Amino acid sequence: MAKRDFYEILGVAKNSSEDEIKKAYRKLAMKYHPDRNPDNKEAEEKFKEVKEAYEMLTNPEKREAYDRYGHAGVDPNMGGGGGGGFGGFGDAFGDIFGDIFGGGGRGRSSGPQVYRGADLRYNLEITLEQAAHGFDTTIRVPSWDKCDTCHGSGAKPGTQPVTCGTCGGHGQVRMQQGFFSIQQTCPKCHGTGKIIPEPCPSCSGAGRIKRNKTLEVKIPVGIDNGMRIRSTGNGEPGTNGGPPGDLYVEIHIKPHTVFQREGDDLHCEMPISFAKAALGGEIEVPTLDGKVSFTIPDGTQSGKTFRLKGKGIKGVRSGYPGDLFCHVAVETPVKLTDKQKDLLREFERSTTEGGAKHSPQTKSFMDKVKDFFE
């Protein structure tokens, strides 16, 4: 019986790349592997056929010969010998499971794994004024430095680390489970490829010691609560020569006694006297840059909001500052003298005699109550 075309078996074109051939093989090998098709002779034969095609087409020399001369250009013993067993299945999928579980597949580096250091977070509490104007500050964070005693080797002075006997210095070991071949970090040396028989007494074999490090941090103008500033490379150091992590300074703004912030806008409550609200006039309002004055109209009601444009905060990503919203609160006088009370009673009588024109809100409310009961 004539052999089928290798490209036809895998369902790929003759100009397919090696990655495309691998992808097609993985799909078919999963489908026809004997472990997934017990006692199925047809699936077993298809698996052998697929495996032979894969081994021929992923070998550059054999593929070139096959492309030029067909089946006559390749040694049939190479294909038959390779297709008789199933041990190559785990190797073919090694790169898949290596990616999933952190190891490497065929063609990957077999040396100790390099790991990036962990990121660190530092909580920095600042005032609203500092957030609005920006400032420079220094912080102290825990850091790892190279051990002065062993100079980072982790070994006791006069001794040296030795190659791990479990992984042979590769930092990785391969485990076979059925047709799965999984590469994982060596449990003996934890990926370093080295064992320290006599640890350094100063760092207990870690090769580094913990110290506090002082860093300068620039807080930008307009930073808001919860924002983070990244300090590159000031996190924990990497493993096996890996790059260090980063330090993230997270901003927490203290509550302010006068202002509440909403984005780039500020809000404040401004108490004014009953007389000022009734007569109108100039009032002073605090801002983050000092006091400003503006005039309120006569008859201003409690809860009235005045907008002071550009008196808010210029945010980190804003081209112009926000606004200040001043919410008026008319204050009821307390602890009045008898004379003041008499004056207010006289004032009350005069406004009552003047009719609804002095109290339009009261008139509107009473009309609504009347309509409700009727």
Residue pairs with C-beta under 8 A, 6 or more apart in sequence:
3 71
4 49
6 52
6 53
6 56
6 57
6 66
7 13
7 14
7 16
7 53
7 57
9 49
9 50
9 53
10 21
10 24
10 25
10 28
10 50
10 53
10 54
10 57
11 24
11 28
12 20
12 21
12 24
14 67
16 24
18 58
21 54
21 57
21 58
22 54
22 58
22 92
25 50
25 51
25 53
25 54
25 92
26 92
26 93
26 96
28 46
28 50
29 47
29 50
29 51
29 54
29 89
29 92
29 93
30 36
32 43
32 44
32 46
32 47
32 50
33 43
33 47
33 86
33 89
33 179
34 40
34 43
34 44
34 47
34 86
35 86
35 178
35 179
36 43
37 43
37 44
47 86
48 83
48 84
49 83
51 82
51 83
51 86
51 88
51 89
52 79
52 80
52 82
52 83
54 92
55 62
55 78
55 79
55 82
55 83
55 88
56 62
56 63
56 66
56 74
56 78
56 79
57 63
57 66
62 74
62 78
65 73
65 74
66 73
66 74
82 88
86 179
89 179
90 176
90 179
90 180
90 181
91 106
91 181
93 179
93 180
93 181
94 105
94 106
94 174
94 181
94 183
95 104
95 105
95 106
95 107
95 108
96 105
97 103
97 105
97 180
97 181
97 182
97 183
98 104
98 105
98 108
98 182
98 183
99 105
101 182
101 183
101 184
102 113
102 184
102 185
103 113
103 172
103 174
103 182
103 183
103 184
103 185
104 110
104 172
104 183
105 183
110 170
110 172
111 169
111 170
111 171
111 193
112 169
112 170
112 171
112 172
112 189
112 191
112 192
112 193
112 194
112 240
113 171
113 172
113 185
113 191
113 239
113 240
114 238
114 239
114 240
114 241
114 242
115 191
115 238
115 239
115 240
115 242
116 238
116 242
116 243
116 244
116 245
117 235
117 236
117 237
117 238
117 239
117 242
117 243
117 244
117 245
118 235
118 236
118 245
119 235
119 236
119 245
119 246
119 247
119 248
120 141
120 142
120 234
120 235
120 236
120 245
120 246
120 247
120 248
121 247
121 248
121 249
121 250
122 139
122 141
122 247
122 248
122 249
122 250
123 250
123 252
124 137
124 139
124 217
124 219
124 249
124 250
124 251
124 252
125 252
125 253
125 254
126 135
126 219
126 251
126 252
126 253
126 254
127 253
127 254
127 256
128 253
128 254
128 256
128 259
128 261
128 288
129 288
130 219
131 219
131 222
131 223
131 224
131 225
131 251
131 253
131 313
132 221
132 222
132 288
132 313
132 314
133 221
133 288
134 218
134 219
134 220
134 221
134 222
134 223
135 219
136 216
136 217
136 218
136 219
137 216
137 217
137 219
138 214
138 215
138 216
138 217
139 214
139 215
139 217
139 249
140 212
140 213
140 214
140 215
141 212
141 213
141 215
141 234
141 247
142 210
142 211
142 212
142 213
143 210
143 211
143 212
143 213
143 234
144 208
144 209
144 210
144 211
144 236
144 237
145 208
145 209
145 210
145 211
146 152
146 207
146 208
147 154
147 200
147 202
147 203
147 206
147 207
147 208
147 209
148 202
148 209
149 157
149 200
149 201
149 202
149 203
150 156
150 157
150 200
150 202
150 203
150 207
152 207
152 208
153 160
153 161
153 200
153 207
154 161
154 196
154 199
154 200
154 203
154 205
154 206
154 207
155 161
155 196
155 197
155 198
155 199
155 200
155 205
156 198
156 199
156 200
156 201
157 200
159 197
159 198
161 194
161 195
161 196
162 194
162 195
162 196
162 197
163 169
163 193
163 194
163 195
164 171
164 186
164 188
164 189
164 192
164 193
164 194
164 195
165 188
165 195
166 173
166 186
166 187
166 188
166 189
167 173
167 186
167 188
167 189
167 193
169 193
169 194
170 186
170 193
171 185
171 186
171 189
171 191
171 192
171 193
171 240
172 183
172 184
172 185
172 186
172 191
173 183
173 184
173 185
173 186
173 187
174 181
174 182
174 183
175 181
175 182
175 183
175 184
176 182
185 191
186 193
188 195
189 195
191 239
191 240
192 239
192 240
193 240
196 205
199 205
200 207
202 209
203 209
208 237
213 234
215 231
215 234
215 247
217 229
217 231
217 249
218 229
219 229
219 251
220 229
220 316
221 314
221 316
222 264
222 313
222 314
222 315
222 316
222 318
223 229
223 251
223 316
224 251
224 253
224 261
224 263
224 315
224 316
225 251
225 252
225 253
225 261
226 250
226 251
226 252
227 250
227 251
227 316
228 248
228 249
228 250
228 251
229 248
229 249
229 251
230 246
230 247
230 248
230 249
231 246
231 247
231 248
231 249
232 246
233 243
233 244
233 245
233 246
234 244
234 246
234 247
235 244
235 245
235 246
235 247
236 244
236 245
237 244
238 244
238 245
253 261
258 268
258 286
259 266
259 267
259 268
259 288
260 266
260 267
260 268
261 267
261 313
263 315
263 322
264 312
264 313
264 314
264 315
264 318
264 321
264 322
265 312
265 313
265 322
265 323
265 324
265 325
266 287
266 288
266 311
266 312
266 313
266 322
266 323
266 324
266 325
267 324
267 325
267 327
268 285
268 286
268 324
268 325
268 326
268 327
269 326
269 327
269 329
270 283
270 285
270 326
270 327
270 328
270 329
271 329
271 330
271 331
272 283
272 296
272 300
272 328
272 329
272 330
272 331
273 330
273 331
273 333
274 330
274 331
274 332
274 333
276 283
276 296
276 300
277 296
277 299
277 300
277 301
277 302
277 328
277 330
278 298
278 299
279 298
280 295
280 296
280 297
280 298
280 299
280 300
281 295
281 296
282 293
282 294
282 295
282 296
283 293
283 294
283 295
283 296
284 291
284 292
284 293
285 291
285 292
285 293
285 294
285 308
285 324
285 326
287 308
287 311
287 324
288 311
288 313
289 311
292 308
292 311
294 306
294 308
296 304
296 306
296 328
300 328
300 330
301 328
301 330
301 361
302 328
302 329
302 330
303 327
303 328
303 329
304 327
304 328
305 325
305 326
305 327
305 328
306 325
306 326
306 328
307 323
307 324
307 325
307 326
308 323
308 324
308 325
308 326
309 323
310 320
310 321
310 322
310 323
311 321
311 323
311 324
312 321
312 322
312 323
312 324
313 321
313 322
314 320
314 321
314 322
315 322
333 340
336 344
351 358
351 359
356 362
356 363
